[in-house]
Amino acid sequence: MEKTKVVIASILKPIDDTRMYEKIGLSLEQANKYDINIIGFASKNIPHSNYINFFTLERFPRMSFQRLLAPWKVWKYYLKVKPKVIIFNTHELLIVTFWYRILFGAKIVYDIRENYARNVRLQKIYPALVRPFLSTWIRFKELVVSPIINTHVVAEKSYLNELKFLGKKTVLLENKYKPVISPSLSGRAEGHGTVNLLYSGTISELYGIFDAIKITRFLHAIDDRIRLVIIGYCALKDDLLRLKDEIQDNPFIHLVGGDHLVPHEEIVEEIQKADFGFILNLPNPASDNKFPTRVFEYSANKLPVICRNNPLWIKYLGQFNGVIEVSPDQLNIERLHSSITNNIFYNAGDTSISLWSSEEPKLHRMMESIIQGN
């Protein structure tokens, strides 16, 4: 039986991106019905697969001419692969994917991982004068292309109400945790003489890295067993310089990555070795009603979370008794230390709801529906 050619494409994610490769790519590959092709920027750790093809893009600065050209490089890969289904997850690919659909009749899926237009408007990543124009341009593209998109996929439940351009065929595929199978994972040790804290994923002030450092310093001052591992990538140079400056005289804080991407498997290894994880994202209307991927990663691995007082995250983690609620601006460090050393965690609920296996059947049903033309 001839397999259906599928492209999974992004200009902002590496080819081994967790959602593109580990979750969607491998899930579809295991069905043995699809010829999977992943387009993303180059990674130091290109996966080895006999059944998935990888096409790489060069990395580029956030504000650059190369970023404008990247969609047309993806277009060339479309022409080379000749896919029947395209799953793309960046708004920059709306126009080229629209034209491929018009000219060649491929089925297209817009995998919406962020409310891109709102994020540009509210987050201070781009220059203030650019934000309103860029935000309007993104939303305009989404509205114009929306009618010919076969299926919209959203990574957040809140997007179902926020994004008014979504069509009737919209599927929620949350970014839940897919276990990484590796013989190197040593697991959480008992009685190791230290209390290991973890900050993982995107490193930035917006995601609470400096609050994590501050809390760790306070805890270490009253308990020298406290350690912190920071693992992930920091895209903003100012944040990276500040980070290195803040940790240089603190030998109990260890940085992995920072100026380069870290394989997800290494991040999972640290999650499984840690005693507590931080989720301290700063309050922001662009993200307060979203689930950080760490909520699923930490709870699936039964890692207790020191979490900013966001009601959505506290409620989800609280059903497992897996959270210590904190307000970094009003810290009671003695109470936090007591909770860390005396509380019992994960003695309630079923953490399997944090696993990708709960989302995978929806992905397969979506693909069957698209191919059958329903």
C-alpha positions as CSV (number, residue, x, y, z in Angstrom):
1,M,0.0,0.0,0.0
2,E,1.4,3.4,-1.0
3,K,1.9,5.7,2.0
4,T,0.5,9.2,2.1
5,K,3.2,11.8,2.0
6,V,3.0,14.1,5.0
7,V,5.1,17.2,5.6
8,I,5.4,18.7,9.2
9,A,6.9,22.1,8.8
10,S,8.2,25.0,10.9
11,I,10.7,27.9,10.4
12,L,11.0,28.5,14.1
13,K,11.5,25.0,15.5
14,P,14.4,22.5,15.1
15,I,13.8,19.3,13.2
16,D,13.9,17.4,16.5
17,D,11.3,19.6,18.1
18,T,9.4,17.7,20.7
19,R,5.9,18.3,19.3
20,M,6.9,18.0,15.6
21,Y,9.1,15.0,15.9
22,E,8.6,13.1,19.1
23,K,4.8,13.5,19.4
24,I,3.2,14.1,15.9
25,G,6.0,12.7,13.7
26,L,6.6,9.4,15.6
27,S,2.9,8.9,16.4
28,L,2.1,9.0,12.6
29,E,5.2,7.0,11.7
30,Q,4.1,4.2,14.0
31,A,0.7,4.0,12.1
32,N,2.7,2.7,9.1
33,K,0.4,4.7,6.7
34,Y,2.5,7.8,6.2
35,D,5.7,8.9,4.6
36,I,6.8,11.5,7.1
37,N,9.0,14.5,6.2
38,I,10.0,17.1,8.8
39,I,11.2,20.6,7.9
40,G,12.8,22.7,10.6
41,F,16.0,24.5,11.4
42,A,19.2,22.4,11.8
43,S,19.9,20.7,15.1
44,K,23.1,19.3,16.5
45,N,21.2,16.1,17.2
46,I,19.6,15.0,14.0
47,P,17.4,12.0,14.8
48,H,18.2,8.8,13.2
49,S,15.1,7.2,11.6
50,N,14.7,4.9,8.7
51,Y,11.1,6.1,8.2
52,I,11.2,9.9,8.7
53,N,13.0,12.3,6.3
54,F,14.5,15.5,7.6
55,F,15.0,18.8,5.7
56,T,16.9,21.5,7.4
57,L,16.9,25.3,7.3
58,E,19.6,27.6,8.5
59,R,19.0,29.5,11.8
60,F,18.4,33.2,11.6
61,P,18.1,36.2,14.0
62,R,14.5,37.0,15.2
63,M,14.6,40.3,13.3
64,S,16.4,39.5,10.0
65,F,16.0,39.4,6.2
66,Q,16.8,35.6,6.4
67,R,13.5,35.1,8.3
68,L,11.6,36.7,5.4
69,L,13.2,34.3,3.0
70,A,12.7,31.2,5.1
71,P,9.1,30.4,3.9
72,W,10.3,30.3,0.3
73,K,13.0,27.8,1.2
74,V,10.2,25.7,2.8
75,W,8.2,26.2,-0.5
76,K,11.1,24.6,-2.4
77,Y,11.0,21.6,0.0
78,Y,7.2,21.3,-0.7
79,L,7.9,21.1,-4.4
80,K,10.6,18.5,-3.8
81,V,8.6,16.2,-1.5
82,K,5.1,16.7,-3.2
83,P,3.1,16.1,0.0
84,K,-0.5,15.2,0.1
85,V,-0.9,16.6,3.7
86,I,1.0,19.5,5.2
87,I,1.0,20.2,9.0
88,F,2.6,23.6,9.6
89,N,2.9,25.4,12.9
90,T,4.2,29.0,12.2
91,H,2.2,31.9,10.8
92,E,5.1,32.7,8.4
93,L,4.1,29.6,6.4
94,L,0.5,30.6,5.9
95,I,1.0,32.2,2.5
96,V,3.3,29.6,0.9
97,T,1.1,26.8,2.2
98,F,-2.0,28.5,0.9
99,W,-0.5,28.7,-2.6
100,Y,0.6,25.0,-2.5
101,R,-2.9,24.1,-1.6
102,I,-4.4,26.1,-4.4
103,L,-1.9,24.9,-7.0
104,F,-1.5,21.2,-6.0
105,G,-4.5,20.4,-3.9
106,A,-2.8,19.2,-0.8
107,K,-4.7,19.0,2.5
108,I,-3.4,21.5,5.0
109,V,-3.4,21.6,8.8
110,Y,-2.5,24.7,10.8
111,D,-1.1,23.6,14.1
112,I,-1.5,26.7,16.3
113,R,1.0,26.5,19.2
114,E,0.6,30.2,20.2
115,N,-1.9,33.0,19.8
116,Y,0.8,34.6,17.6
117,A,-0.9,38.0,16.9
118,R,-1.8,38.6,20.6
119,N,1.7,37.5,21.8
120,V,3.4,40.0,19.4
121,R,1.1,42.8,20.6
122,L,1.5,42.1,24.3
123,Q,5.0,40.8,24.8
124,K,8.0,43.1,24.6
125,I,10.0,41.0,22.3
126,Y,9.7,43.2,19.2
127,P,10.2,47.0,19.1
128,A,7.1,48.9,20.3
129,L,6.5,50.6,16.9
130,V,6.6,47.3,15.0
131,R,4.2,45.4,17.3
132,P,0.8,46.7,16.2
133,F,1.6,46.4,12.5
134,L,3.1,42.9,12.8
135,S,0.2,41.7,15.0
136,T,-2.4,43.0,12.5
137,W,-0.5,41.4,9.6
138,I,-0.5,38.0,11.3
139,R,-4.2,38.1,12.1
140,F,-5.0,39.2,8.6
141,K,-3.2,36.2,7.1
142,E,-4.9,33.8,9.5
143,L,-8.3,35.2,8.6
144,V,-7.7,35.1,4.8
145,V,-6.2,31.6,4.7
146,S,-8.6,30.1,7.3
147,P,-11.4,29.1,4.8
148,I,-9.2,26.8,2.9
149,I,-7.5,25.1,5.9
150,N,-8.8,21.6,6.2
151,T,-8.3,21.4,10.0
152,H,-7.1,23.8,12.6
153,V,-5.2,22.2,15.5
154,V,-4.8,24.1,18.8
155,A,-2.3,23.3,21.5
156,E,-4.3,25.2,24.2
157,K,-7.9,24.8,25.3
158,S,-8.2,28.5,25.8
159,Y,-7.6,29.1,22.0
160,L,-11.0,27.5,21.2
161,N,-12.6,30.7,22.5
162,E,-9.9,33.2,21.8
163,L,-9.3,32.6,18.1
164,K,-12.4,33.6,16.2
165,F,-11.1,32.5,12.8
166,L,-11.2,28.8,13.7
167,G,-13.3,26.6,11.4
168,K,-15.7,23.9,12.4
169,K,-13.0,21.3,12.0
170,T,-10.8,22.2,14.9
171,V,-8.9,19.7,17.1
172,L,-7.4,20.2,20.5
173,L,-4.0,18.5,20.8
174,E,-2.5,19.6,24.1
175,N,1.2,19.6,24.5
176,K,1.3,16.7,27.0
177,Y,4.3,14.7,27.9
178,K,5.6,11.8,25.8
179,P,8.0,9.6,27.8
180,V,11.5,9.4,26.5
181,I,12.9,5.9,26.5
182,S,16.6,6.0,27.4
183,P,18.9,3.7,29.3
184,S,20.8,6.7,30.6
185,L,17.9,8.0,32.7
186,S,19.0,7.3,36.3
187,G,15.8,8.3,38.1
188,R,15.2,10.2,41.3
189,A,17.6,9.1,44.0
190,E,16.6,8.7,47.6
191,G,18.9,10.0,50.4
192,H,21.4,11.6,48.1
193,G,22.2,14.4,50.6
194,T,21.1,17.3,48.4
195,V,17.8,18.9,47.5
196,N,17.9,19.4,43.8
197,L,15.7,22.1,42.3
198,L,15.2,22.4,38.5
199,Y,14.3,25.1,36.0
200,S,13.9,23.6,32.5
201,G,12.8,24.8,29.1
202,T,12.9,28.3,27.7
203,I,15.1,30.5,29.8
204,S,13.9,34.1,30.1
205,E,12.9,36.7,32.6
206,L,9.3,36.3,31.3
207,Y,9.3,32.6,32.3
208,G,10.6,33.3,35.8
209,I,14.3,32.4,35.6
210,F,15.4,35.2,37.9
211,D,12.7,34.5,40.5
212,A,14.0,30.9,40.5
213,I,17.5,32.0,41.2
214,K,16.3,34.4,43.9
215,I,14.3,31.7,45.6
216,T,17.2,29.2,45.4
217,R,19.6,31.7,47.0
218,F,17.2,32.3,49.9
219,L,16.7,28.6,50.4
220,H,20.4,27.9,50.2
221,A,21.1,30.5,52.8
222,I,19.2,28.5,55.4
223,D,19.9,25.0,53.9
224,D,23.2,24.4,52.1
225,R,21.8,21.1,50.7
226,I,19.8,23.2,48.2
227,R,21.0,23.0,44.5
228,L,19.6,24.4,41.3
229,V,20.0,23.1,37.7
230,I,19.0,25.4,34.9
231,I,18.7,23.6,31.6
232,G,17.4,25.0,28.3
233,Y,18.0,27.7,25.7
234,C,18.0,31.5,26.2
235,A,17.1,33.3,23.0
236,L,17.4,36.9,24.4
237,K,21.0,38.1,24.7
238,D,20.3,40.5,27.5
239,D,18.6,37.7,29.6
240,L,21.6,35.4,28.9
241,L,24.2,38.0,30.0
242,R,22.2,38.8,33.2
243,L,21.8,35.0,33.9
244,K,25.5,34.3,33.7
245,D,26.2,37.4,35.8
246,E,23.8,36.3,38.5
247,I,25.0,32.7,38.8
248,Q,28.8,33.2,38.4
249,D,29.4,33.4,42.2
250,N,26.9,30.7,43.1
251,P,28.5,27.3,42.8
252,F,25.3,25.6,43.9
253,I,23.6,26.8,40.6
254,H,24.6,24.9,37.5
255,L,23.6,26.0,33.9
256,V,23.2,23.5,31.1
257,G,22.7,25.1,27.7
258,G,21.9,28.8,27.8
259,D,23.5,29.8,24.5
260,H,22.6,26.6,22.6
261,L,19.6,24.2,22.3
262,V,19.6,21.2,24.7
263,P,18.2,17.9,23.5
264,H,14.9,17.1,25.0
265,E,16.2,13.8,26.3
266,E,18.7,15.6,28.5
267,I,16.0,17.8,29.9
268,V,13.9,14.8,30.7
269,E,16.9,13.2,32.4
270,E,17.2,16.3,34.7
271,I,13.4,16.2,35.4
272,Q,13.7,12.6,36.6
273,K,16.7,13.4,38.8
274,A,15.3,16.5,40.4
275,D,13.4,16.8,43.7
276,F,11.4,19.9,42.8
277,G,10.8,21.9,39.6
278,F,10.1,25.6,39.2
279,I,7.1,27.1,37.2
280,L,7.3,30.8,37.9
281,N,6.2,32.4,34.6
282,L,5.5,36.1,35.2
283,P,1.9,37.2,35.0
284,N,1.0,38.1,31.4
285,P,-2.4,38.3,29.7
286,A,-0.8,36.5,26.7
287,S,0.0,33.4,28.7
288,D,-1.9,33.3,32.1
289,N,-4.6,31.1,30.7
290,K,-2.2,28.7,29.0
291,F,-0.5,25.5,30.3
292,P,3.3,25.6,30.2
293,T,4.6,22.4,28.8
294,R,6.4,21.9,32.1
295,V,3.1,21.4,33.9
296,F,2.6,18.2,32.0
297,E,6.3,17.2,32.0
298,Y,6.7,17.6,35.7
299,S,3.4,16.1,36.8
300,A,3.8,13.1,34.4
301,N,7.1,12.4,36.1
302,K,5.7,13.1,39.6
303,L,8.0,16.0,40.2
304,P,6.7,18.4,42.9
305,V,6.3,21.9,41.5
306,I,7.2,25.2,43.2
307,C,4.6,27.2,41.3
308,R,3.6,30.9,41.0
309,N,0.1,31.5,42.2
310,N,-1.7,31.0,38.9
311,P,-5.1,29.5,39.6
312,L,-5.2,27.4,36.4
313,W,-1.9,25.7,37.1
314,I,-2.4,25.4,40.8
315,K,-5.8,23.6,40.3
316,Y,-4.3,21.2,37.7
317,L,-1.3,20.3,39.8
318,G,-3.3,20.3,43.0
319,Q,-5.4,17.4,42.0
320,F,-2.3,15.2,42.4
321,N,-1.1,17.0,45.5
322,G,1.9,18.0,43.4
323,V,2.4,21.7,44.0
324,I,3.7,24.3,46.5
325,E,2.1,27.7,45.7
326,V,4.4,30.7,46.0
327,S,4.3,34.4,45.3
328,P,7.9,35.4,44.5
329,D,7.2,39.0,45.5
330,Q,5.9,38.0,49.0
331,L,8.0,35.0,49.9
332,N,7.9,33.3,53.2
333,I,11.1,31.4,52.8
334,E,10.8,29.4,56.1
335,R,7.3,28.2,55.1
336,L,8.6,27.2,51.7
337,H,11.5,25.4,53.1
338,S,9.2,23.5,55.6
339,S,7.0,22.5,52.7
340,I,9.9,21.2,50.7
341,T,11.4,19.2,53.5
342,N,8.2,17.9,55.3
343,N,5.3,17.6,52.8
344,I,4.4,14.4,50.9
345,F,3.5,14.8,47.3
346,Y,1.7,12.8,44.5
347,N,-0.5,10.8,46.8
348,A,-3.7,11.7,45.0
349,G,-5.2,11.7,41.4
350,D,-4.0,10.0,38.2
351,T,-1.1,11.6,36.5
352,S,-1.6,9.6,33.4
353,I,-3.9,12.4,32.2
354,S,-0.7,14.4,31.6
355,L,0.6,12.0,29.0
356,W,0.6,12.4,25.2
357,S,-1.1,9.0,25.0
358,S,-4.4,10.8,25.9
359,E,-4.0,13.0,22.8
360,E,-2.6,10.5,20.3
361,P,-5.9,8.9,19.3
362,K,-7.3,12.4,18.4
363,L,-4.3,12.9,16.0
364,H,-5.0,9.6,14.2
365,R,-8.7,10.3,13.9
366,M,-7.9,13.7,12.5
367,M,-5.6,12.3,9.9
368,E,-8.0,9.6,8.8
369,S,-10.8,12.2,8.4
370,I,-8.6,14.5,6.3
371,I,-7.4,11.7,4.0
372,Q,-10.9,10.4,3.5
373,G,-12.1,13.9,2.7
374,N,-14.6,14.2,5.7
